[in-house]
Amino acid sequence: ALPISLLQLNPIPIPIPSINSGMAMNSNAPFSSILCAFILLVCLALRGASLRTKQEKETSCSALKNHETFSTITVKVGTPPQSFDLVADTGSDDVIVQSCICKAQHSCPAEFGKCFRGYNHSSTFTMSKSPLPNQQGPPAVLMSFGSGQIAALEATDLVQVGLETANMTDSLLLMVKQALKISGTFEGILGLGRPHQQVFSSIQEAINVPKVHSFMELAHVRRFSMCFNYGADGVLGLNTEPRPAPLGSVGQLHWGLDFRGISAGAPSEPVSFCSPESKKPGMETACGLIPDSGTTLMMGPAEHLHALYSDLCSRWERCRNTHSGLVSELADLKKSGKLHISGLYLEQEGERTFLRDKAAAESDDTQAPQPAPSEKEIEAREEVMKRLKDMLRAAGASKQKGPLGGRHSETQIDMSYTFQMLLMNCKQWMANSSNLNDELPPVFFHVAGSAGGQDTLEMKPNSYVVEMRAPIAHRSMKKLMGMIPVEIISISEELVCQPAFGVMEYPTQLNGPVWIMGTPLFYEFQVHYDRESVPPSMNFVREPCGSCVGTEYKKSTSLLGADETVHGRNFDLRKITSDPLIREIDTTLPL
C-alpha cells in the first residue's frame, strides 16, 4: 500500500539550494536534503496509510431483523445502491440476491420481495462469459438448501454491509430460478461461512470454474460477531475486537467445534453421548458441532435426542411422576384389552416403545370421516382418552405422587416419549405463573477448540423449549341424516410446546456424528468469529446483545436480574409460527 499512498500525497515544497547560487555549501547538501525529503514523505505516507486503515477497519454495527426462524440484514448492491434484506447465514459463503429475471420468468413469487436489476440500473454491474465451452452466457451455479434448490448466475457489482464495501468480481450470485419450500419474504442470502479452503479451490480449478469469493473475504473483514434479541433486532458486528481464549475450528469446511456431549442439570453431570472417551481410533473428535445462524433449531442424531429427552425427564419431577402414571395406565389398559379397541397401541422402535394413535396417524385429510365404530368401541375410546387427559391434568395440579403413582416397569415405554408428550400438552398444566426455568433442568453443551481450549454453553429451559405449530388431531361424533353415526377426525395446526431440537443424521469419519446448534445459541450468547486466526476460531461471550444505532454499536444498559438471560429476556417462550429452516448438508463431505 506504500507506493499508492506516496502517489496520493500532495507534493511538499522542500527548499533545496541551487548549485549556481552564491551560497557556500558542501557537496553533500543536496543529497542530505533529498534524503530528508524522502524520509519525510515516507513517514507521512505511513501515517496516512495507518489512519486510512484504521478508518476503513472501524467496527461497524448492522441490525439483524428478527423473522422468528431466521434473521436478515440490510445489504446494498450496485451503483446507485439497491437495498435488500438478506438472510444472515454463517453456514454458507455466498452473496445471493433475487434477480428480477426470476420475477419475469414467474419463478419467484411476488411475496419474495425486492429484486435486483443490473443492466441500465447499476453503472458498476457486469457479467462475464462462462469459461466452459458447452455453456453459453455467464457462469451458472445450482445450490441446494434444506428448503430446496436455487439456480443463480455469477455477476460483478459493488456490495455494501455496514461500513464495508466489496467489489464482488464474478462472485455476486443472482437467483434466476428457485424451488424453495418457503413462504414470505426471501430476497437472498449473505454468507458468513468459514474462509474457503484449498479443497474447494482445487475442485474449482479442476473443472475450470472461476472461484466465487465471499463478501467477508473481498471486504477484508477480519472478525465479526452475531447475536439475536427476543422480540427485537439483533446485531451483526464487523471488524470487532479480538476476544481472549478463542476456540480454533476443527472443521475444515464449516465453522466446527469439538463437541463433547450435553450434561443435564449441572455442568459436572455425566454425558450420555459424545464423551471424549467414546472417540474411536483414527478419529480427531468423538462428535462435532456447527454454530449456525441459518438453522432454526438445534439438530442432532435421533439416538442422541432420545437419550437427552430421557435424561431430562428423569431429572424433571413432573415428568418422572407423569411417566410412572402413564406406564401404570397403559399396563391396565393393555391388560383389559381396551388399548386395542380404542385405536391406541404401543409400537416398538428398536429398544424403545411409543404410544401411537392409529386413526390420527392414518388421517391426512382435514375433517376426514372414519368408518363408524361400535357403541362399545366409542365408550372404550372415550374412557381411554379421559383417563390419559385426567392423568395430564393431575400432573399439572400436583408434582407429588398419588394418581400418577405405580410400580410398573418403566421399560414398557420410553421416557423420551413422556417428555415430549408432557411438553406438547403444556397448556393443560402450565399456569400463567409457571416458569419453565424453575421446572426443568438446564442443559450444558461441552465444546472444545482445535488447540484443546474448552467452554461450557448453558442453555436454560426457556431457550431449549419453544412454542411451535404442530398438527393436532381432534375427534368428534356426528350422525349422517340423523341416523348413521360417523367419527370425524379433524386435523388443525395449533401452537404447542416442543423441544427446540430436530433430527439430523450427519456422520463423519474424522469427527463422528455432527450436531448443528442453530438460532437458540445466538439468543443466549454473542458468538464471535475470527477469520484471520489460524485456524479460524470462535468465542462465546456472556454479554447482552445490545443494539445498533445507525452503524454504531450500543451496549445494553439494563440491569440483569438473577433469573434473566444476558439479553434481559422475560420468561415467555419463543414462538415459531412458520416452518423452521433446516440446513441441508452434503454428509459425504467432512466437517
C-alpha positions in Angstrom: 0.0 0.0 0.0 3.0 2.3 0.4 3.6 3.2 -3.2 -0.1 4.1 -3.7 0.0 6.3 -0.6 3.0 8.1 -1.9 1.4 8.8 -5.2 -1.7 10.2 -3.5 0.2 12.7 -1.3 0.4 16.3 -2.4 3.9 17.5 -3.1 5.5 19.2 -0.2 7.9 22.1 -1.0 11.4 21.4 0.3 14.0 24.2 -0.1 17.0 22.8 -1.9 19.9 25.3 -2.6 20.8 25.9 -6.2 24.3 25.0 -7.3 24.6 28.3 -9.2 23.7 30.4 -6.2 26.3 32.3 -4.4 25.8 30.3 -1.1 28.6 28.4 0.3 27.8 24.8 0.8 29.5 21.4 0.9 29.0 18.8 -1.8 26.7 16.6 0.5 24.0 19.3 1.0 21.8 18.4 -2.0 21.9 14.7 -1.1 21.0 15.3 2.5 18.1 17.5 1.6 16.7 14.9 -0.8 17.2 12.2 1.8 15.3 14.2 4.4 12.5 14.9 1.9 12.2 11.2 1.1 12.2 10.2 4.8 9.5 12.8 5.5 7.4 11.6 2.6 7.7 8.0 3.8 6.7 9.0 7.3 3.7 10.9 6.1 2.7 8.1 3.8 2.9 5.5 6.6 0.9 7.8 8.9 -1.7 8.4 6.2 -2.0 4.7 5.4 -2.3 3.9 9.1 -5.1 6.4 9.5 -6.9 5.1 6.5 -6.5 1.5 7.6 -7.9 2.4 11.0 -10.8 4.3 9.4 -11.6 1.5 6.9 -11.5 -1.2 9.6 -13.5 0.6 12.1 -16.0 -1.6 13.9 -19.5 -1.2 12.4 -22.9 -2.4 13.6 -25.7 -3.6 11.4 -29.2 -4.5 12.7 -30.4 -8.1 12.2 -34.2 -8.1 11.7 -35.9 -10.9 13.6 -38.2 -13.1 11.5 -38.7 -15.9 14.1 -37.0 -18.7 12.2 -34.1 -16.6 10.8 -32.7 -13.0 10.8 -32.0 -10.7 7.8 -29.6 -7.8 7.3 -29.8 -4.8 5.0 -27.3 -5.1 2.1 -26.8 -2.6 -0.6 -25.9 -3.7 -4.1 -24.9 -1.7 -7.2 -24.5 2.0 -8.1 -26.7 3.7 -7.1 -27.3 1.2 -4.3 -30.4 -1.0 -4.3 -31.2 -2.3 -0.8 -32.2 -5.8 0.1 -32.9 -7.8 3.3 -30.7 -10.9 3.0 -30.7 -13.9 5.4 -27.5 -13.7 7.6 -26.1 -17.2 7.3 -22.9 -18.5 9.0 -23.4 -21.8 7.3 -22.7 -20.6 3.7 -20.2 -18.4 1.9 -22.1 -16.8 -1.0 -23.9 -13.5 -1.6 -27.2 -14.4 -3.3 -29.7 -11.8 -4.4 -33.0 -12.3 -6.1 -32.8 -11.2 -9.7 -35.7 -9.5 -11.5 -35.2 -12.2 -14.2 -36.6 -14.6 -11.6 -39.7 -12.4 -11.2 -40.1 -12.0 -15.0 -40.0 -15.8 -15.5 -42.6 -16.3 -12.8 -40.1 -18.5 -10.9 -40.0 -16.1 -7.9 -43.4 -15.2 -6.3 -44.3 -11.6 -5.5 -44.2 -12.3 -1.8 -40.4 -12.9 -2.0 -39.9 -9.1 -2.1 -37.5 -6.8 -3.9 -35.4 -8.0 -6.8 -32.1 -6.7 -8.3 -31.8 -5.0 -11.7 -28.3 -4.8 -13.2 -28.0 -3.6 -16.8 -29.2 0.1 -17.2 -29.7 0.3 -13.4 -26.2 -0.1 -11.9 -23.2 1.6 -13.5 -20.8 -0.9 -11.8 -22.7 -4.0 -12.9 -21.0 -6.5 -15.3 -21.3 -10.2 -16.3 -18.6 -12.4 -17.6 -18.9 -15.2 -20.1 -18.6 -18.8 -18.9 -15.2 -20.4 -19.4 -16.9 -23.7 -20.1 -17.0 -24.5 -23.8 -20.5 -26.1 -23.6 -22.1 -23.3 -21.6 -23.5 -20.1 -23.2 -23.7 -16.8 -21.3 -22.5 -16.1 -17.8 -21.4 -18.9 -15.4 -24.3 -20.6 -13.6 -24.4 -22.5 -10.3 -27.0 -24.7 -8.7 -27.2 -24.7 -4.9 -29.1 -27.0 -2.5 -30.6 -25.9 0.8 -32.8 -27.6 3.3 -35.8 -25.9 1.9 -35.0 -26.6 -1.8 -32.7 -25.5 -4.6 -31.6 -22.2 -6.2 -30.2 -21.6 -9.7 -28.0 -18.5 -10.0 -25.8 -16.6 -12.4 -22.4 -15.1 -11.5 -22.1 -11.4 -11.8 -19.9 -8.5 -10.7 -21.0 -5.4 -8.7 -20.4 -3.5 -5.5 -21.9 -4.9 -2.3 -22.0 -2.9 1.0 -22.7 -4.1 4.5 -22.5 -1.5 7.2 -19.3 0.5 6.7 -17.7 -2.2 4.5 -17.8 -2.4 0.7 -16.5 -5.0 -1.7 -16.4 -5.3 -5.4 -17.8 -8.8 -5.9 -15.9 -9.8 -9.1 -17.8 -12.8 -10.6 -19.0 -13.5 -7.0 -22.4 -11.9 -6.8 -24.9 -14.7 -7.4 -28.2 -13.6 -8.9 -31.1 -16.0 -8.3 -32.9 -16.6 -11.5 -34.8 -19.8 -10.6 -35.8 -21.4 -7.4 -37.6 -24.5 -6.0 -37.7 -23.4 -2.3 -40.4 -24.6 0.1 -40.6 -21.3 2.0 -43.3 -18.7 2.3 -42.9 -14.9 2.9 -40.1 -12.6 2.1 -36.9 -14.1 0.7 -34.6 -11.6 -1.1 -31.4 -13.6 -0.8 -28.6 -14.7 1.5 -25.5 -13.1 2.9 -23.0 -15.9 3.5 -20.8 -15.6 6.6 -19.2 -19.0 6.5 -15.7 -20.2 7.3 -13.0 -18.9 4.9 -12.7 -21.0 1.8 -10.3 -24.0 2.0 -8.0 -25.5 -0.6 -10.4 -28.4 -1.2 -12.9 -26.0 -2.8 -10.2 -24.2 -4.8 -8.7 -27.4 -6.2 -12.2 -28.7 -7.3 -13.0 -25.4 -9.0 -9.6 -25.3 -10.8 -10.1 -28.9 -11.9 -13.3 -28.1 -13.7 -12.1 -24.6 -14.9 -14.8 -22.7 -12.9 -13.8 -19.2 -11.6 -13.7 -19.2 -7.8 -16.6 -17.5 -6.1 -15.4 -15.3 -3.3 -17.3 -14.4 -0.2 -18.1 -10.8 0.8 -16.1 -11.2 4.0 -13.0 -12.2 2.0 -13.3 -9.4 -0.6 -14.1 -6.7 2.0 -11.1 -7.9 4.2 -13.3 -8.4 7.2 -11.1 -10.0 9.8 -13.6 -10.6 12.6 -17.3 -10.4 13.1 -19.9 -11.2 15.7 -23.6 -12.2 15.8 -26.3 -12.2 18.4 -30.2 -12.1 18.5 -32.6 -10.3 20.7 -36.0 -11.6 21.7 -38.8 -9.5 20.1 -36.3 -7.0 18.7 -33.5 -6.6 16.2 -30.2 -8.4 16.8 -26.6 -7.3 16.0 -24.0 -8.1 13.3 -20.7 -6.5 14.2 -18.0 -6.3 11.5 -14.3 -5.9 12.3 -14.9 -6.5 16.0 -12.1 -6.5 18.6 -10.3 -9.8 19.2 -11.6 -11.8 22.2 -9.5 -13.8 24.6 -9.3 -17.6 24.8 -10.8 -18.4 21.3 -11.7 -21.9 20.2 -10.0 -22.9 17.0 -12.2 -24.5 14.4 -11.8 -28.3 14.0 -14.0 -28.1 10.9 -12.3 -27.7 7.5 -15.5 -26.7 5.5 -17.7 -25.3 8.3 -17.3 -23.3 11.5 -17.0 -26.5 13.6 -16.0 -27.4 17.2 -15.1 -30.5 19.1 -18.4 -31.5 20.7 -18.1 -33.4 24.0 -21.7 -34.0 24.8 -24.6 -32.5 26.8 -25.0 -32.5 30.6 -28.4 -32.1 32.2 -28.9 -30.3 35.5 -25.3 -29.3 36.1 -22.0 -29.0 34.1 -20.5 -31.7 36.2 -23.2 -34.3 35.4 -22.1 -37.1 33.1 -22.9 -37.0 29.4 -24.8 -39.9 27.7 -23.2 -39.4 24.3 -20.1 -37.8 22.6 -17.8 -38.2 25.5 -14.1 -37.9 24.6 -13.7 -41.5 25.8 -16.1 -42.7 23.1 -13.7 -41.5 20.3 -12.7 -44.4 18.1 -9.1 -44.9 16.8 -8.3 -42.7 13.8 -10.9 -40.0 14.8 -10.0 -36.5 15.7 -13.1 -35.9 17.9 -15.9 -38.1 19.2 -18.5 -35.6 17.8 -18.6 -32.2 16.0 -20.8 -29.1 16.4 -21.6 -26.3 14.0 -22.8 -23.0 15.3 -25.2 -21.9 12.5 -27.4 -18.8 12.4 -29.2 -20.1 9.3 -30.8 -23.1 11.1 -33.8 -22.5 13.3 -33.4 -25.5 15.7 -30.6 -27.5 17.3 -30.2 -30.6 15.2 -28.7 -33.9 16.2 -28.9 -37.7 15.7 -32.2 -39.3 16.8 -30.3 -41.7 19.1 -28.8 -38.7 20.9 -32.1 -36.8 21.2 -33.8 -39.9 22.7 -31.0 -40.1 25.3 -31.2 -36.4 26.0 -35.0 -36.3 26.4 -34.9 -39.4 28.7 -32.2 -37.8 30.8 -34.2 -34.6 31.1 -37.4 -36.5 32.0 -35.6 -38.4 34.8 -34.4 -35.1 36.3 -37.8 -33.3 36.0 -40.1 -34.3 38.9 -43.3 -33.7 37.0 -42.1 -35.8 34.1 -40.9 -38.7 36.3 -44.3 -38.8 38.0 -46.2 -38.5 34.7 -44.2 -41.3 33.3 -44.9 -43.5 36.2 -48.6 -42.8 35.9 -48.5 -43.3 32.1 -46.9 -46.7 32.5 -49.5 -47.7 35.1 -52.4 -46.6 33.0 -51.2 -48.3 29.8 -50.5 -51.5 31.6 -54.1 -51.6 32.9 -55.5 -50.7 29.5 -53.4 -53.3 27.8 -54.4 -56.0 30.4 -58.1 -55.2 29.9 -57.8 -55.1 26.1 -59.1 -51.6 25.9 -55.9 -50.3 24.4 -56.5 -52.2 21.2 -60.2 -51.3 21.0 -59.5 -47.6 21.5 -57.3 -47.3 18.4 -54.2 -46.6 20.6 -51.4 -49.0 20.5 -47.8 -49.5 21.6 -45.2 -49.6 18.8 -41.7 -50.9 19.1 -38.8 -49.0 17.5 -35.6 -50.8 18.3 -35.4 -51.0 22.1 -37.9 -48.2 22.6 -41.7 -48.3 22.8 -44.0 -45.5 21.8 -47.7 -44.8 22.2 -49.4 -44.4 18.8 -52.9 -43.2 17.7 -53.8 -45.2 14.6 -56.7 -43.1 13.4 -54.9 -39.8 13.7 -51.8 -41.2 12.1 -53.7 -42.5 9.1 -55.8 -39.4 8.6 -54.2 -37.0 6.1 -57.4 -35.1 5.2 -58.9 -32.5 7.4 -62.5 -33.4 8.5 -61.9 -36.9 7.1 -64.8 -39.3 8.1 -63.8 -42.7 9.5 -65.8 -45.9 9.5 -68.4 -45.9 12.2 -67.2 -47.6 15.4 -69.4 -49.7 17.5 -71.0 -48.2 20.6 -68.6 -50.4 22.7 -65.6 -49.0 20.9 -66.8 -45.5 21.3 -67.3 -45.9 25.0 -63.9 -47.6 25.4 -62.1 -44.9 23.4 -63.7 -42.1 25.4 -62.7 -43.8 28.6 -59.1 -44.2 27.5 -58.8 -40.6 26.3 -60.4 -39.4 29.5 -58.0 -41.3 31.7 -55.0 -40.1 29.8 -56.2 -36.5 29.9 -57.0 -36.8 33.6 -53.5 -38.1 34.1 -52.0 -35.0 32.4 -54.2 -32.6 34.4 -53.2 -34.4 37.6 -49.6 -33.9 36.6 -50.2 -30.2 36.4 -52.2 -30.0 39.6 -49.5 -31.5 41.7 -45.9 -32.6 41.5 -46.5 -35.2 44.1 -47.3 -38.8 43.5 -50.8 -40.1 44.0 -52.9 -40.7 40.9 -49.7 -40.8 39.0 -48.1 -43.5 41.2 -47.5 -47.1 40.2 -44.7 -49.6 40.4 -44.8 -50.9 36.9 -41.6 -51.5 34.9 -40.6 -48.3 33.1 -39.1 -50.3 30.2 -42.6 -50.6 28.7 -42.5 -47.1 27.3 -39.6 -44.7 26.7 -39.2 -41.7 28.9 -38.3 -39.6 25.9 -41.9 -40.1 24.7 -43.3 -38.9 28.0 -41.1 -35.9 28.0 -42.3 -34.8 24.5 -46.0 -35.6 25.3 -45.9 -33.7 28.5 -44.4 -30.6 26.8 -46.9 -30.9 23.9 -49.7 -30.7 26.5 -48.1 -27.9 28.4 -51.2 -25.7 28.3 -53.0 -28.3 30.5 -50.6 -28.0 33.3 -48.7 -24.7 32.8 -50.4 -21.8 34.7 -49.7 -18.2 33.8 -47.3 -18.0 36.7 -45.4 -21.1 35.6 -41.7 -20.7 34.9 -40.0 -23.5 32.9 -36.7 -22.4 34.3 -37.9 -23.5 37.7 -39.5 -26.7 36.4 -36.9 -28.2 34.0 -33.2 -28.6 34.4 -30.8 -26.6 32.3 -28.6 -28.3 29.7 -24.9 -27.7 29.2 -23.1 -28.1 25.8 -19.5 -29.1 26.2 -17.3 -27.8 23.4 -13.6 -27.5 22.7 -11.3 -26.0 20.1 -8.5 -27.5 17.9 -5.8 -26.5 20.4 -7.7 -28.0 23.4 -9.4 -24.9 24.8 -12.8 -25.7 26.3 -16.1 -23.9 27.1 -19.4 -25.0 28.5 -22.5 -23.3 27.0 -25.5 -23.2 29.3 -29.0 -23.3 27.7 -31.9 -22.7 30.1 -35.3 -24.4 29.6 -36.8 -21.2 28.2 -34.1 -21.4 25.5 -34.4 -25.1 24.5 -38.3 -25.2 24.7 -40.3 -23.2 22.1 -43.9 -22.8 21.1 -44.3 -24.2 17.5 -47.2 -25.1 15.3 -48.0 -28.8 15.1 -50.8 -30.8 13.6 -53.3 -31.9 16.4 -56.0 -34.5 15.8 -59.5 -33.8 17.2 -62.3 -36.5 17.3 -66.0 -35.8 17.2 -69.1 -38.0 16.6 -71.8 -37.0 14.2 -74.8 -38.7 12.7 -75.4 -38.5 9.0 -79.1 -38.0 8.1 -79.7 -38.1 11.9 -79.2 -41.8 11.9 -75.8 -43.1 10.8 -73.0 -42.5 13.4 -69.6 -41.5 11.9 -66.5 -40.4 13.6 -64.9 -37.2 12.3 -61.1 -36.8 12.6 -60.1 -33.1 12.2 -56.5 -32.0 12.0 -55.7 -28.4 13.0 -52.5 -26.5 13.3 -52.0 -25.3 16.9 -49.2 -23.8 18.9 -47.8 -26.4 21.3 -44.7 -26.6 23.5 -41.9 -28.5 21.9 -38.2 -29.0 22.4 -36.2 -26.7 20.1 -34.4 -29.8 18.7 -34.7 -31.6 15.4 -33.4 -34.9 13.9 -30.4 -34.7 11.6 -28.0 -37.6 10.7 -24.6 -36.2 9.7 -21.9 -38.9 10.4 -18.3 -38.1 9.5 -15.2 -40.2 9.5 -12.9 -37.9 11.5 -15.3 -36.0 13.7 -18.1 -38.6 14.4 -21.8 -37.5 14.3 -22.1 -33.8 13.8 -24.7 -31.5 15.6 -25.9 -28.1 14.4 -26.5 -25.5 17.1 -29.0 -23.1 15.5 -30.6 -19.9 16.4 -31.1 -20.7 20.2 -27.4 -20.3 20.6 -27.4 -16.8 19.2 -30.2 -15.7 21.6 -28.1 -16.7 24.6 -24.6 -15.6 23.5 -22.6 -13.2 21.5 -20.9 -15.5 19.0 -17.6 -14.1 17.8 -15.8 -15.4 14.7 -12.2 -14.7 13.9 -11.4 -15.2 10.2 -7.8 -14.1 10.5 -6.6 -16.6 13.1 -5.0 -19.9 12.1 -7.2 -21.9 12.2 -10.2 -19.6 12.1 -11.7 -19.5 15.6 -14.9 -18.8 17.6 -15.7 -17.3 21.0 -18.9 -17.2 23.1 -19.3 -14.0 25.0 -21.6 -13.7 28.0 -22.7 -10.1 27.4 -26.1 -8.6 26.5 -26.6 -8.4 22.7 -27.1 -4.7 22.6 -28.4 -2.8 19.6 -27.3 -0.8 16.5 -27.9 3.0 16.3 -27.1 3.6 12.6 -23.7 1.9 12.2 -22.7 2.4 15.8 -23.0 -0.3 18.4 -24.9 0.5 21.6 -24.5 -1.7 24.7 -27.5 -2.8 26.7 -28.0 -0.6 29.8 -30.5 -2.9 31.5 -29.5 -4.4 34.8 -29.8 -8.2 34.7 -31.8 -9.9 37.4 -30.7 -13.2 38.9 -33.0 -15.2 36.7 -32.6 -13.3 33.5 -30.5 -14.3 30.5 -27.8 -12.0 29.2 -30.4 -10.5 26.9 -32.7 -9.5 29.7 -35.4 -11.8 28.4 -38.7 -12.5 30.2 -40.0 -16.0 30.7 -42.3 -16.2 27.8 -41.5 -19.0 25.4 -40.2 -18.1 22.0 -42.9 -18.5 19.4 -42.2 -20.0 16.0 -45.3 -19.7 13.8 -43.8 -20.8 10.4 -41.8 -23.8 9.3 -38.3 -23.9 10.8 -35.3 -23.6 8.4 -33.3 -26.8 8.3 -29.8 -26.9 6.8 -29.2 -29.4 4.0 -25.6 -30.6 4.2 -23.7 -32.9 2.0 -23.0 -35.6 4.5 -20.4 -37.2 2.2 -18.1 -34.2 2.9 -16.1 -33.9 6.2 -16.8 -31.3 8.9 
